[in-house]
Amino acid sequence: VANTLEGLEKQMVGITTETTILLNRTNALAEDISDKSQRLNGLIDSVTGLGTTITGFNQSLQQFSKSVTGIALDNTEETAQLVKWGTVIMELINKRKSKKNNSI
């Protein structure tokens, strides 16, 4: 019985030692994971901020595009009138040149 108890005591000391080593390793791994998780959170925050910036830029670009389109549509009639007047003026100039050339 004494030998059995002695053997059991040695096994318990071995188990306790292994358990202590495993606990130390587990704590070290948990700390490492925590550090990496915090760094990853910083990266995720940065990417989220970048996404927000890109979304804001995209919205500004869409608004600018709508404004330019609106201005172009508003000025369509005026542009057509200018083209017509330009055509009339060019025809008058050409007729005048023709008359000058014919009279010479």
C-alpha positions in Angstrom: 0.0 0.0 0.0 2.9 2.3 0.8 4.5 1.7 -2.6 1.2 2.4 -4.3 0.7 5.6 -2.4 4.2 6.6 -3.2 3.7 5.9 -6.9 0.4 7.8 -6.8 2.1 10.8 -5.1 4.8 10.9 -7.9 2.1 10.7 -10.6 0.2 13.6 -8.9 3.4 15.7 -8.7 3.9 15.0 -12.4 0.3 15.9 -13.3 0.5 19.0 -11.2 3.8 20.1 -13.0 2.3 19.4 -16.4 -0.9 21.2 -15.5 1.1 24.3 -14.4 3.2 24.3 -17.6 0.0 24.0 -19.7 -1.7 26.8 -17.7 1.4 29.0 -18.3 1.3 28.3 -22.0 -2.5 28.8 -22.2 -2.1 32.2 -20.4 0.7 33.2 -22.8 -1.4 32.2 -25.8 -4.5 34.1 -24.5 -2.3 37.2 -24.0 -0.9 36.9 -27.5 -4.4 36.5 -29.0 -5.6 39.5 -27.0 -2.8 41.7 -28.4 -3.4 40.5 -31.9 -7.1 41.1 -31.5 -6.5 44.7 -30.4 -4.3 45.3 -33.4 -6.8 43.8 -35.7 -9.5 46.0 -34.2 -7.4 49.1 -35.1 -7.1 47.8 -38.6 -10.8 47.2 -38.9 -11.5 50.7 -37.6 -9.1 52.1 -40.2 -10.8 50.2 -43.0 -14.2 51.3 -41.8 -13.1 54.9 -41.8 -11.7 54.5 -45.3 -15.1 53.0 -46.4 -16.9 56.0 -44.9 -14.6 58.4 -46.7 -15.1 56.6 -50.0 -18.9 56.6 -49.5 -18.9 60.3 -48.8 -16.7 61.0 -51.9 -19.0 58.9 -54.0 -22.1 60.8 -52.8 -20.3 64.1 -53.5 -19.4 63.0 -57.0 -23.0 61.9 -57.7 -24.3 65.3 -56.5 -21.8 67.1 -58.7 -22.9 64.9 -61.6 -26.6 65.7 -61.0 -25.8 69.4 -60.9 -23.8 69.4 -64.1 -26.6 67.4 -65.8 -29.2 69.8 -64.5 -27.3 72.8 -65.8 -26.7 71.2 -69.2 -30.5 70.4 -69.5 -31.4 74.0 -68.4 -29.1 75.4 -71.1 -30.1 73.1 -73.9 -32.6 75.6 -75.4 -30.2 78.5 -75.1 -27.5 76.5 -76.8 -29.8 75.5 -79.6 -30.7 79.2 -80.1 -27.1 80.2 -80.2 -26.4 77.5 -82.8 -29.2 78.8 -85.0 -28.0 82.4 -84.7 -24.5 81.3 -85.5 -25.7 79.5 -88.6 -27.7 82.6 -89.7 -24.7 84.9 -89.2 -22.4 82.5 -91.1 -24.9 82.4 -94.0 -25.1 86.2 -94.1 -21.3 86.5 -94.1 -21.1 83.9 -96.9 -23.7 85.8 -98.9 -21.9 89.1 -98.5 -18.6 87.5 -99.6 -20.4 86.1 -102.6 -21.8 89.5 -103.5 -18.4 91.1 -103.1 -16.7 88.4 -105.3 -19.4 88.8 -108.0 -19.1 92.5 -108.1 -15.4 92.5 -108.5 
